Amino acid sequence: MRIASLVFVVLLAACPGTPSEESSGSSETSETTEPITTSTSSSGVTSTTDATTVGSADETSSGTGIDPTAGSVCEPQPEDLTFYVSISPYEPPEGTFFLTIDAACVVQGVTDEGDVRTFALECDEDGMMVPHDLEVVHGNGPLDLPMTVGTPIHLRVAKDFPIDYGGFTYIVVRSETDELLLGYYGGGEIPPMLGVDVDPWFAPLTYALAFGDCDPEPYEEPGMFIQEPCPAQLTRLAVDFLIGDDGIHLLDRTSGQLGPWSLFVLGARHLDPQMGSCDLPIDAFAFVAYQPG
């Protein structure tokens, strides 16, 4: 299935080929370049993706289709979630729009600035030592991950760089003993074929987009002088997480706990375009799972 932005918080354009404003929550940890994709995603997650940084930006009330003062028609109400994950530098091979990182790394430094915690990594990529900055932002302060200077980890990243739609992103960190420490996904219900099996990246955690919890949010026609290139009616969706026989059902923009993992659904949305010139309906979601230190 073709997908339409960590999300999101990232990845997904509500209307392919439609430019939108850059997320104020995005943070560049390397040289500033013109973003290849800057979009308000169908998951409600906004992000910037450029040739040096890839990841999800925190979701704000803007672009969600839900008036933060009026609330949602569906319970529970959206939580005030601020979360994003990014990795840099991150450049696609010349002539391609699709790539992966699958490398053993060692944490060389940990720095905090406000809600931002940055892990300086040195990674063995095909015999070459490559530096990367893993940046994690949590609205309640620096995220407490079990990673300190000298900690060996395994970093896996997959990302496409589409021209006409938002794309998808995976960022996963596992321990030396193969425990899931941090996982992020933002994109469509079923991403394009990667040529690599990403399901084990999140093991033992599995996840799936879930439907049927909510009625559509109220839709208002754009005003005469409002240029909205792809107006759409939004319906909140949910994500089902499972570990063996244990599971949790989390609605769009809510959080919970399953086993040792804290879970944040940054966005889970169905967008129903209200103009014939727009693409087919879009289902997309973004989430973060992490194991506190």
Secondary structure, DSSP 4 states (H G I P E B T S, - for coil): -------------SSTT---PPPTT----S-----SEEEE-TTS-EEEE-SS-EE-----STTSSS-TTT--SSSSPPP---EEEEEES--PPTT-SEEEEEEEEEEEEEEEETTEEEEEEEEEETTEEEEEEEEEEETTSS---S--TT-EEEEEEEEE--SSS---EEEEEEETT--EEEEEEEEESSPPP-SS--GGGGTT-EEEEE--S-PPPP--PPPTT---SS-EEEEE-EEEEEETTEEEEEETT-EEEETTEEEEEEEEEEEEESSTTS-S-EEEEEEEEE---
